[in-house]
Amino acid sequence: MTIYAGASILGGATVVGANATIGSNAFITESVAPGARVSIKNPELSVRQPKEGAFHDHS
């Protein structure tokens, strides 16, 4: 098995199977099957544009 930095494996009965890969910063609370890959999704960047006139130019 491979466990990358920042991964958290919680629970006394949590088992990580042979040849499983746990990605960095993953948070595991259930057992992982042999050969499985566990990773977190990259967060999506969400940009909201301000409403017109919401900002005032004080120059």
N, CA and C atoms as an extended XYZ file, in Angstrom:
177
Properties=species:S:1:pos:R:3:atomname:S:1:resname:S:1:resid:I:1 pbc="F F F"
N         0.836       -1.169        0.000 N   MET     1
C         0.000        0.000        0.000 CA  MET     1
C         0.880        1.229        0.000 C   MET     1
N         0.315        2.316       -0.543 N   THR     2
C         1.008        3.591       -0.560 CA  THR     2
C         0.091        4.627        0.074 C   THR     2
N         0.614        5.372        1.048 N   ILE     3
C        -0.156        6.418        1.710 CA  ILE     3
C         0.648        7.712        1.596 C   ILE     3
N         0.064        8.696        0.938 N   TYR     4
C         0.756        9.968        0.717 CA  TYR     4
C         0.565       10.921        1.896 C   TYR     4
N         1.417       11.933        1.952 N   ALA     5
C         1.453       12.886        3.058 CA  ALA     5
C         0.096       13.545        3.294 C   ALA     5
N        -0.229       13.709        4.561 N   GLY     6
C        -1.442       14.408        4.942 CA  GLY     6
C        -2.680       13.540        4.983 C   GLY     6
N        -2.578       12.270        4.587 N   ALA     7
C        -3.742       11.384        4.621 CA  ALA     7
C        -4.086       11.048        6.068 C   ALA     7
N        -5.380       10.957        6.359 N   SER     8
C        -5.842       10.597        7.698 CA  SER     8
C        -6.662        9.319        7.596 C   SER     8
N        -6.276        8.320        8.370 N   ILE     9
C        -6.994        7.043        8.407 CA  ILE     9
C        -7.505        6.880        9.819 C   ILE     9
N        -8.826        6.921        9.975 N   LEU    10
C        -9.450        6.908       11.294 CA  LEU    10
C       -10.261        5.639       11.510 C   LEU    10
N       -10.423        5.271       12.762 N   GLY    11
C       -11.256        4.124       13.117 CA  GLY    11
C       -10.415        2.920       13.442 C   GLY    11
N       -10.752        2.268       14.528 N   GLY    12
C        -9.982        1.108       14.965 CA  GLY    12
C       -10.113       -0.091       14.040 C   GLY    12
N       -11.224       -0.181       13.302 N   ALA    13
C       -11.448       -1.335       12.436 CA  ALA    13
C       -11.226       -0.999       10.963 C   ALA    13
N       -10.646        0.160       10.674 N   THR    14
C       -10.409        0.559        9.288 CA  THR    14
C        -9.218       -0.212        8.740 C   THR    14
N        -9.423       -0.894        7.607 N   VAL    15
C        -8.383       -1.713        7.003 CA  VAL    15
C        -8.086       -1.175        5.608 C   VAL    15
N        -6.802       -1.047        5.280 N   VAL    16
C        -6.383       -0.645        3.942 CA  VAL    16
C        -5.814       -1.884        3.269 C   VAL    16
N        -6.443       -2.286        2.157 N   GLY    17
C        -6.061       -3.514        1.466 CA  GLY    17
C        -4.715       -3.419        0.766 C   GLY    17
N        -4.193       -4.583        0.408 N   ALA    18
C        -2.911       -4.682       -0.280 CA  ALA    18
C        -2.945       -3.908       -1.595 C   ALA    18
N        -1.851       -3.248       -1.914 N   ASN    19
C        -1.683       -2.489       -3.153 CA  ASN    19
C        -2.663       -1.328       -3.305 C   ASN    19
N        -3.301       -0.896       -2.221 N   ALA    20
C        -4.181        0.273       -2.271 CA  ALA    20
C        -3.323        1.532       -2.220 C   ALA    20
N        -3.838        2.615       -2.788 N   THR    21
C        -3.151        3.897       -2.771 CA  THR    21
C        -4.086        4.928       -2.152 C   THR    21
N        -3.597        5.613       -1.109 N   ILE    22
C        -4.358        6.665       -0.450 CA  ILE    22
C        -3.682        7.986       -0.788 C   ILE    22
N        -4.380        8.869       -1.469 N   GLY    23
C        -3.824       10.138       -1.911 CA  GLY    23
C        -3.615       11.116       -0.766 C   GLY    23
N        -2.820       12.136       -1.022 N   SER    24
C        -2.530       13.127        0.014 CA  SER    24
C        -3.796       13.865        0.423 C   SER    24
N        -3.876       14.158        1.715 N   ASN    25
C        -4.987       14.872        2.331 CA  ASN    25
C        -6.321       14.140        2.269 C   ASN    25
N        -6.317       12.860        1.896 N   ALA    26
C        -7.560       12.073        1.917 CA  ALA    26
C        -7.929       11.783        3.368 C   ALA    26
N        -9.197       11.669        3.630 N   PHE    27
C        -9.732       11.445        4.977 CA  PHE    27
C       -10.519       10.140        4.921 C   PHE    27
N        -9.952        9.053        5.461 N   ILE    28
C       -10.528        7.718        5.340 CA  ILE    28
C       -11.207        7.324        6.649 C   ILE    28
N       -12.487        6.941        6.576 N   THR    29
C       -13.214        6.483        7.763 CA  THR    29
C       -13.778        5.084        7.569 C   THR    29
N       -13.598        4.509        6.383 N   GLU    30
C       -14.072        3.162        6.082 CA  GLU    30
C       -12.928        2.360        5.479 C   GLU    30
N       -13.036        1.057        5.535 N   SER    31
C       -12.001        0.189        4.967 CA  SER    31
C       -11.883        0.404        3.461 C   SER    31
N       -10.681        0.173        2.938 N   VAL    32
C       -10.388        0.354        1.518 CA  VAL    32
C       -10.019       -0.998        0.921 C   VAL    32
N       -10.632       -1.337       -0.188 N   ALA    33
C       -10.419       -2.635       -0.833 CA  ALA    33
C        -9.007       -2.742       -1.413 C   ALA    33
N        -8.492       -3.972       -1.538 N   PRO    34
C        -7.175       -4.161       -2.152 CA  PRO    34
C        -7.143       -3.587       -3.569 C   PRO    34
N        -6.073       -2.873       -3.887 N   GLY    35
C        -5.901       -2.320       -5.226 CA  GLY    35
C        -6.667       -1.024       -5.485 C   GLY    35
N        -7.439       -0.547       -4.525 N   ALA    36
C        -8.232        0.670       -4.728 CA  ALA    36
C        -7.354        1.910       -4.682 C   ALA    36
N        -7.815        2.975       -5.315 N   ARG    37
C        -7.156        4.281       -5.266 CA  ARG    37
C        -8.142        5.264       -4.658 C   ARG    37
N        -7.722        5.927       -3.608 N   VAL    38
C        -8.575        6.901       -2.932 CA  VAL    38
C        -7.912        8.263       -3.033 C   VAL    38
N        -8.650        9.247       -3.516 N   SER    39
C        -8.113       10.602       -3.621 CA  SER    39
C        -9.242       11.601       -3.438 C   SER    39
N        -8.870       12.844       -3.209 N   ILE    40
C        -9.881       13.889       -3.098 CA  ILE    40
C        -9.977       14.611       -4.426 C   ILE    40
N       -11.154       15.139       -4.713 N   LYS    41
C       -11.324       15.928       -5.927 CA  LYS    41
C       -10.653       17.279       -5.730 C   LYS    41
N       -10.088       17.794       -6.783 N   ASN    42
C        -9.551       19.142       -6.717 CA  ASN    42
C       -10.709       20.114       -6.553 C   ASN    42
N       -10.569       21.049       -5.641 N   PRO    43
C       -11.657       22.009       -5.490 CA  PRO    43
C       -11.815       22.840       -6.756 C   PRO    43
N       -13.050       23.166       -7.076 N   GLU    44
C       -13.311       23.979       -8.248 CA  GLU    44
C       -13.233       25.452       -7.870 C   GLU    44
N       -12.689       26.224       -8.745 N   LEU    45
C       -12.612       27.649       -8.523 CA  LEU    45
C       -13.936       28.268       -8.948 C   LEU    45
N       -14.563       28.953       -8.045 N   SER    46
C       -15.830       29.607       -8.328 CA  SER    46
C       -15.636       31.109       -8.171 C   SER    46
N       -15.832       31.829       -9.260 N   VAL    47
C       -15.648       33.276       -9.237 CA  VAL    47
C       -16.989       33.931       -9.533 C   VAL    47
N       -17.424       34.768       -8.597 N   ARG    48
C       -18.661       35.517       -8.817 CA  ARG    48
C       -18.287       36.955       -9.143 C   ARG    48
N       -18.841       37.460      -10.201 N   GLN    49
C       -18.574       38.833      -10.594 CA  GLN    49
C       -19.453       39.769       -9.762 C   GLN    49
N       -18.911       40.906       -9.335 N   PRO    50
C       -19.718       41.854       -8.572 CA  PRO    50
C       -20.807       42.448       -9.463 C   PRO    50
N       -21.896       42.821       -8.827 N   LYS    51
C       -22.964       43.485       -9.567 CA  LYS    51
C       -22.484       44.855      -10.002 C   LYS    51
N       -22.954       45.289      -11.139 N   GLU    52
C       -22.547       46.593      -11.657 CA  GLU    52
C       -22.944       47.681      -10.663 C   GLU    52
N       -22.008       48.550      -10.357 N   GLY    53
C       -22.260       49.637       -9.419 CA  GLY    53
C       -22.024       49.248       -7.960 C   GLY    53
N       -21.604       48.003       -7.702 N   ALA    54
C       -21.376       47.562       -6.336 CA  ALA    54
C       -20.114       48.182       -5.741 C   ALA    54
N       -19.157       48.516       -6.576 N   PHE    55
C       -17.916       49.110       -6.104 CA  PHE    55
C       -17.833       50.547       -6.596 C   PHE    55
N       -17.336       51.408       -5.756 N   HIS    56
C       -17.204       52.819       -6.123 CA  HIS    56
C       -15.747       53.159       -6.311 C   HIS    56
N       -15.461       53.894       -7.348 N   ASP    57
C       -14.089       54.346       -7.594 CA  ASP    57
C       -13.885       55.647       -6.843 C   ASP    57
N       -13.000       55.636       -5.852 N   HIS    58
C       -12.756       56.809       -5.021 CA  HIS    58
C       -11.501       57.577       -5.443 C   HIS    58
N       -11.141       57.475       -6.708 N   SER    59
C        -9.916       58.165       -7.147 CA  SER    59
C       -10.182       59.604       -7.543 C   SER    59
